[in-house]
Amino acid sequence: MRTQVAVIGAGPAGLLLSFLLHEAGIDCVVLEARDREYVRQRVRAGVCEQPTVELLTSLGLGERLAAEGMPHEGLSLRFDRADHRIALTELTGKTITVYGQQEIVKDLIDAHEARGYPISFEVSDVSLSDVDTERPRVGYRDAEGVARTIECDAVAGCDGFHGICRPSIPDSALTVYEREYPFAWLGVLARTPPSHHELIYAHHERGFALHSMRTPEITRLYLQVDPAESLEAWSDDRIWAELTARLEVEGEGEFTLREGPILDKGITPMRSFVAEPLRHGRLFLAGDAAHIVPPTGAKGMNLAIADVRVLSRALEALLRGDESLASAYSDTCLRRVWRAEHFSWFMTTMLHTDPHADGFARQLQLSQLRYTTSSRAAATSLAENYVGLPFV
C-alpha cells in the first residue's frame, strides 16, 4: 500500500490528525491495535480546554459537544474543610467543558466513516523501518492476519506511552525526563448525578480527592491511594466513606455527597514523562507517545490535540517540499508541553499528601493553597493555565 502519512494509533491524537490531513487533501491511513468498539468505549479524560472546544467546533465536529458537553465557569479548591472557588471565566474570560474523551473519539470515528477516511482496527505486529529516509515503511498484520506493508512519506506515532513508535527511535537519539510520584489515583465511575455543579479538588490530611462528572447522570470521582494498594481492598462502602470524609466542608456551603452504583473502578499510578525530540527523521511523535502528565491539571488530551494541530500543518508543508515547520515541530510543541508539565506538577504537589513529607512541607502546601485562593494574581495564574493557553 502507498499513502502519504501512516498514523499509528486511533486515540484522539491519531484520529484528529488523520481528519485534519484528509480535510487538507492529504492521503493517510490510521492503524489501531484494538477493535472498533473498544476504542469507542474506553474511558479516559473528560475536561476540554476552551481552545480544544473551539478547534473541534471550527472543524464541524462540535455538534454533540455543544449539545451534551457541560461548560464550567469555575472550580473549587477544598482545604481546611472549607470551599474556595476559582472563578475561571471571571478571571480569564474562558470556560472549560466536561465532555469525555471517548465521546470525542466517537465523533471522530463517525466523521471518518461518514467521509470514507480509512481506519484499520485490530492490526498486530506493527513495525517501522527506514524512518530516517524519505520513504519510511510500516509493516503490520491486518484483522485477518494477512501481512501488509505501507510505504509513506511520514509516520505519525500517536500510539500512546506503551506503543511501538517511540521505542523505534534509537535510545541515543532521545533524551527522556521522568518523575514518578509516591501515590496513585483510585478512580470510580458512579451512576449518580454530580453532587456539585463544578469540579472539586480537595486537599485533606487523609489524601487528595477529586469530584468530577461525565454527564448529568454519571459522576467521576478519584481518591489518592498508595501505588501498591490492592483494588480488592476498596469495597464500594469504603470508597464512599473515604470520599465523604475528604470532600466534606464545615459551616457555610455544607456539602452532601450523592452515592450510587459504582460502574467501574481502577488504580492509576501518577507520573510525569517527556521524550525529546518529538521527531526522528520522518517519524513524528504526538500525545502520550511523547509525553505524560499527571491528570491533576487536566492536560493530557488537550496536549495531544495541541500537538496534532501543529503537526498537521508541519506535514502539509513537508509534503509540499517545505521542511521549515517540520524542523520546528518538536521545539514548538515542547514549549507547551513543558508549561503543561509544570502546571500539572504544581497542581499535583500542592494538592496531594506526600507520605514522605514532614510537617514543614505540609505547612508549605497549606500556605500555597491559601495564597492561591486569596490572591487574585495567583488565582488568575491557575485559571489561565487550567482553561488552556492559546494554540501556537
C-alpha positions as MATLAB code, in Angstrom:
seq = 'MRTQVAVIGAGPAGLLLSFLLHEAGIDCVVLEARDREYVRQRVRAGVCEQPTVELLTSLGLGERLAAEGMPHEGLSLRFDRADHRIALTELTGKTITVYGQQEIVKDLIDAHEARGYPISFEVSDVSLSDVDTERPRVGYRDAEGVARTIECDAVAGCDGFHGICRPSIPDSALTVYEREYPFAWLGVLARTPPSHHELIYAHHERGFALHSMRTPEITRLYLQVDPAESLEAWSDDRIWAELTARLEVEGEGEFTLREGPILDKGITPMRSFVAEPLRHGRLFLAGDAAHIVPPTGAKGMNLAIADVRVLSRALEALLRGDESLASAYSDTCLRRVWRAEHFSWFMTTMLHTDPHADGFARQLQLSQLRYTTSSRAAATSLAENYVGLPFV';
ca = [
       0.000    0.000    0.000;
       1.146    3.527   -0.722;
      -0.085    6.535    1.233;
       1.314    9.904    2.222;
       1.052    9.624    6.017;
       0.684    6.496    8.158;
      -0.907    7.291   11.516;
      -0.289    4.734   14.264;
      -2.991    4.814   16.918;
      -6.708    5.706   16.892;
      -6.926    7.774   20.045;
      -7.886   11.453   19.899;
      -4.422   12.449   18.623;
      -4.302    9.963   15.756;
      -7.908   10.409   14.706;
      -7.811   14.205   14.802;
      -4.543   14.270   12.854;
      -5.996   11.945   10.235;
      -9.104   14.100    9.942;
      -7.082   17.315    9.598;
      -4.851   15.776    6.932;
      -7.720   14.321    4.926;
      -9.553   17.649    5.040;
      -6.388   19.236    3.630;
      -6.367   16.727    0.759;
      -3.582   14.522    2.121;
      -3.920   10.729    1.904;
      -3.378    8.845    5.145;
      -4.414    5.678    6.897;
      -4.873    5.003   10.625;
      -3.700    1.712   12.161;
      -5.140    0.696   15.537;
      -4.418   -2.440   17.586;
      -7.762   -2.525   19.408;
     -11.177   -3.268   17.932;
     -13.584   -0.515   16.964;
     -15.955   -0.850   19.929;
     -13.136   -0.938   22.480;
     -11.733    2.302   21.082;
     -15.164    3.956   21.141;
     -15.878    2.969   24.748;
     -12.591    3.260   26.665;
     -12.991    5.865   29.411;
     -10.275    8.486   29.619;
     -10.053   12.225   30.295;
     -13.087   14.451   30.439;
     -12.040   18.125   30.656;
     -11.729   20.068   27.399;
      -9.895   23.375   27.393;
     -11.555   26.224   25.521;
      -9.024   26.086   22.625;
      -9.856   22.382   22.208;
     -13.582   23.118   22.057;
     -13.036   25.948   19.594;
     -10.913   23.770   17.299;
     -13.380   20.870   17.229;
     -16.252   23.270   16.618;
     -14.424   25.000   13.762;
     -13.931   21.602   12.087;
     -17.633   20.766   12.223;
     -17.061   18.193   14.972;
     -18.751   20.062   17.801;
     -22.454   19.278   17.384;
     -22.702   16.674   20.164;
     -20.119   18.535   22.230;
     -22.339   21.651   22.163;
     -25.468   19.635   22.968;
     -24.076   17.297   25.628;
     -20.924   18.988   26.956;
     -21.097   20.611   30.380;
     -19.474   24.087   30.382;
     -17.942   25.199   33.690;
     -17.062   28.733   34.682;
     -15.138   27.797   37.827;
     -13.745   25.060   40.044;
     -13.333   24.561   43.774;
     -10.202   24.020   45.836;
     -11.103   22.489   49.191;
      -8.801   22.530   52.196;
      -9.074   23.424   55.869;
     -12.578   21.889   55.491;
     -13.750   24.913   53.526;
     -14.580   25.550   49.871;
     -12.611   28.129   47.869;
     -13.863   28.836   44.338;
     -11.544   29.768   41.456;
     -13.695   31.836   39.078;
     -12.189   30.687   35.775;
     -14.394   32.740   33.459;
     -14.345   35.892   35.581;
     -10.546   35.734   35.726;
      -9.833   34.745   32.105;
     -12.964   35.208   30.016;
     -12.788   31.483   29.123;
     -14.512   28.283   30.187;
     -13.768   24.579   30.331;
     -16.192   21.926   29.068;
     -16.664   18.477   30.558;
     -17.056   16.085   27.615;
     -15.486   12.657   27.801;
     -12.502   11.767   25.647;
     -14.363    8.680   24.460;
     -17.123   10.965   23.167;
     -14.596   12.930   21.103;
     -13.235    9.629   19.775;
     -16.764    8.537   18.823;
     -17.321   11.833   16.996;
     -14.035   11.438   15.115;
     -14.688    7.809   14.150;
     -18.173    8.730   12.944;
     -16.722   11.624   10.906;
     -14.130    9.295    9.338;
     -16.736    6.723    8.419;
     -19.137    9.328    7.025;
     -16.392   10.651    4.726;
     -14.815    7.314    3.866;
     -11.494    8.088    5.566;
      -9.759    4.730    6.301;
      -9.163    3.321    9.789;
      -7.788   -0.220   10.140;
      -8.725   -1.737   13.507;
      -7.341   -4.908   15.138;
      -3.954   -4.734   13.455;
      -0.974   -6.510   15.025;
       2.803   -6.914   14.720;
       3.272   -3.270   13.723;
       6.882   -2.391   12.886;
       8.622    0.657   11.454;
      11.601    0.781    9.132;
      13.504    3.351    7.078;
      12.107    6.221    9.185;
      15.359    8.130    8.674;
      14.754    8.160    4.908;
      12.182    9.952    2.751;
      10.256    6.670    2.268;
       9.537    5.114    5.677;
       7.745    1.780    5.757;
       5.199    0.331    8.183;
       4.710   -3.410    8.420;
       1.691   -4.987   10.140;
      -0.871   -7.780   10.074;
      -4.454   -6.811    9.366;
      -7.532   -8.062   11.250;
      -7.462  -11.273    9.165;
      -3.801  -11.889    9.981;
      -2.549  -11.008    6.490;
       0.922   -9.405    6.438;
       0.907   -5.977    4.805;
       3.340   -3.111    4.234;
       2.668    0.601    3.862;
       5.158    2.857    2.108;
       4.647    6.504    3.000;
       6.238    9.936    3.233;
       5.871   10.272    7.013;
       4.759    8.304   10.065;
       2.815    9.859   12.943;
       3.349    7.995   16.216;
       0.094    8.545   18.122;
       0.047    5.123   19.785;
       0.405    6.131   23.420;
       3.025    5.592   26.088;
       3.172    1.814   25.580;
       3.120    1.936   21.767;
       5.830    0.871   19.331;
       6.680    4.238   17.797;
       8.824    5.828   20.481;
      10.804    2.585   21.079;
      11.514    2.561   17.328;
      13.767    5.587   17.856;
      17.325    4.707   18.934;
      17.964    5.414   22.622;
      20.941    7.530   21.606;
      18.605    9.880   19.719;
      16.235   10.508   22.641;
      16.518   12.339   25.934;
      13.974   11.139   28.491;
      12.799   13.119   31.516;
      10.714   11.226   34.039;
       9.291   11.537   37.527;
       7.196    9.001   39.414;
       5.027   10.202   42.284;
       4.603    8.301   45.565;
       0.842    7.982   45.126;
      -1.802    6.803   42.664;
      -5.432    7.572   41.878;
      -8.281    5.200   42.625;
     -10.862    6.297   40.066;
     -14.542    5.349   40.093;
     -17.407    5.931   37.702;
     -20.762    6.052   39.513;
     -24.334    6.170   38.282;
     -25.447    9.177   40.268;
     -25.952   12.857   39.464;
     -22.943   15.027   40.360;
     -23.010   16.384   43.903;
     -21.734   19.797   42.822;
     -22.125   21.813   39.632;
     -18.357   22.257   39.229;
     -15.176   20.230   39.762;
     -13.844   19.950   43.315;
     -10.141   19.431   44.059;
      -9.715   18.541   47.732;
      -6.526   18.608   49.819;
      -7.064   16.582   53.006;
      -4.778   15.091   55.609;
      -6.038   11.634   54.564;
      -5.122   12.333   50.928;
      -6.342   14.083   47.797;
      -9.850   13.650   46.363;
     -11.492   14.892   43.168;
     -15.171   15.260   42.363;
     -15.817   15.408   38.615;
     -18.524   14.244   36.241;
     -19.101   12.798   32.783;
     -22.802   13.511   32.239;
     -25.694   14.914   34.326;
     -26.317   11.297   35.427;
     -22.740    9.964   35.755;
     -20.184   11.145   38.323;
     -16.409   10.589   38.098;
     -14.539   10.524   41.424;
     -10.946    9.953   42.474;
      -9.088    9.147   45.684;
      -5.352    9.350   46.337;
      -4.046    5.914   47.332;
      -0.716    4.163   47.641;
       0.533    2.860   44.251;
       0.830   -0.629   45.749;
      -2.763   -0.578   47.010;
      -4.936   -3.543   46.027;
      -8.196   -2.702   44.304;
      -9.809   -5.584   46.187;
      -9.124   -3.729   49.447;
     -11.532   -0.974   48.388;
     -15.132   -2.032   48.761;
     -17.810    0.321   47.479;
     -18.741    1.246   51.059;
     -15.133    2.082   51.887;
     -14.800    4.238   48.750;
     -17.923    6.265   49.543;
     -16.902    6.704   53.197;
     -13.443    7.961   52.213;
     -14.792   10.315   49.546;
     -17.265   11.735   52.069;
     -14.512   12.341   54.615;
     -12.136   14.043   52.163;
     -14.722   16.197   50.382;
     -16.644   17.435   53.408;
     -16.819   21.101   54.365;
     -17.934   22.684   57.614;
     -20.271   25.598   58.228;
     -21.376   27.683   55.259;
     -21.531   25.747   51.999;
     -22.256   22.402   53.674;
     -21.817   19.550   51.191;
     -23.594   16.221   50.777;
     -22.018   13.580   48.551;
     -24.535   11.698   46.407;
     -23.880    7.975   46.307;
     -24.891    5.478   43.639;
     -23.920    2.212   41.983;
     -20.222    2.110   41.041;
     -19.934    1.107   37.387;
     -16.164    0.943   37.090;
     -13.073    1.396   39.238;
      -9.326    1.178   38.772;
      -5.984    2.372   40.143;
      -3.675    4.523   38.020;
      -0.074    5.416   39.035;
       0.954    9.078   38.764;
       3.915   10.031   36.620;
       5.460   12.787   34.504;
       7.314   11.847   31.326;
       8.779   13.728   28.360;
      10.844   12.311   25.494;
      12.780   14.789   23.356;
      12.846   15.449   20.456;
       9.384   14.674   19.074;
      10.820   13.939   15.627;
      13.298   11.388   14.294;
      13.708   11.501   10.530;
      10.232   11.091    9.071;
       8.755    9.746   12.334;
       6.831   12.312   14.409;
       5.571   11.622   17.950;
       2.403   13.192   19.339;
       0.347   12.881   22.508;
       1.078   10.195   25.093;
       3.664    8.577   22.822;
       5.856   11.582   23.611;
       4.733   12.893   26.987;
       2.660   12.011   30.039;
       1.341   14.449   32.634;
      -0.252   13.600   35.975;
      -4.005   14.075   35.494;
      -4.384   16.702   38.220;
      -4.007   19.529   35.706;
      -6.433   18.031   33.125;
      -3.866   18.470   30.378;
      -3.226   15.077   28.724;
      -5.859   15.006   25.978;
      -5.613   18.754   25.408;
      -1.846   18.492   24.911;
      -2.348   15.713   22.363;
      -4.800   17.864   20.413;
      -2.409   20.826   20.522;
       0.391   18.572   19.216;
      -1.529   17.379   16.177;
      -2.765   20.853   15.311;
       0.897   21.829   14.918;
       1.833   18.515   13.298;
      -0.887   18.657   10.649;
       0.426   21.983    9.383;
       4.014   20.761    9.517;
       3.156   17.661    7.464;
       1.179   19.674    4.917;
       4.209   21.912    4.370;
       6.650   18.977    4.347;
       4.690   17.228    1.615;
       4.849   20.424   -0.439;
       8.633   20.401   -0.068;
       8.891   22.939    2.781;
      10.868   21.465    5.722;
      10.700   24.519    7.994;
       7.591   23.660   10.049;
       8.593   20.006   10.351;
      12.036   21.053   11.585;
      10.408   23.350   14.156;
       7.695   20.864   15.197;
       9.448   19.444   18.242;
      10.600   22.761   19.695;
       7.218   24.371   19.026;
       5.290   21.645   20.842;
       7.775   21.207   23.674;
       7.287   24.799   24.816;
       3.645   23.989   25.512;
       4.459   20.515   26.834;
       6.837   21.839   29.491;
       4.357   24.553   30.511;
       1.740   21.840   30.960;
       4.214   19.599   32.788;
       4.986   22.409   35.214;
       1.322   23.242   35.810;
       0.440   19.581   36.321;
       3.349   19.183   38.752;
       2.223   22.346   40.570;
      -1.367   21.113   40.967;
      -0.215   17.622   41.942;
       2.280   18.664   44.600;
       0.005   21.360   46.009;
      -2.998   19.065   46.444;
      -1.683   15.594   47.279;
      -0.441   14.333   50.616;
       3.149   13.164   50.233;
       3.711   10.195   52.572;
       7.386   11.180   52.876;
       6.774   14.861   53.655;
       7.491   16.302   57.086;
       5.458   18.911   58.942;
       7.391   21.756   57.323;
       6.473   20.570   53.809;
       2.813   20.156   54.779;
       2.647   23.699   56.087;
       4.170   24.949   52.820;
       1.373   23.183   50.929;
      -1.278   24.894   53.013;
       0.458   28.233   52.561;
       0.406   27.774   48.776;
      -3.287   26.846   48.817;
      -4.197   29.831   50.978;
      -2.223   32.202   48.779;
      -3.695   30.771   45.558;
      -7.258   31.257   46.804;
      -6.754   34.668   48.426;
      -4.617   36.419   45.790;
      -6.345   37.420   42.552;
      -2.996   37.291   40.763;
      -2.287   33.736   41.962;
      -5.822   32.583   41.174;
      -5.558   34.114   37.705;
      -2.326   32.228   37.045;
      -4.007   28.942   37.947;
      -7.070   29.816   35.862;
      -5.052   30.827   32.779;
      -3.233   27.507   32.778;
      -6.355   25.478   33.528;
      -8.608   26.856   30.766;
      -5.860   26.449   28.168;
      -3.168   28.619   26.689;
      -3.751   29.774   23.087;
      -2.679   27.412   20.326;
       0.627   28.183   18.664;
];
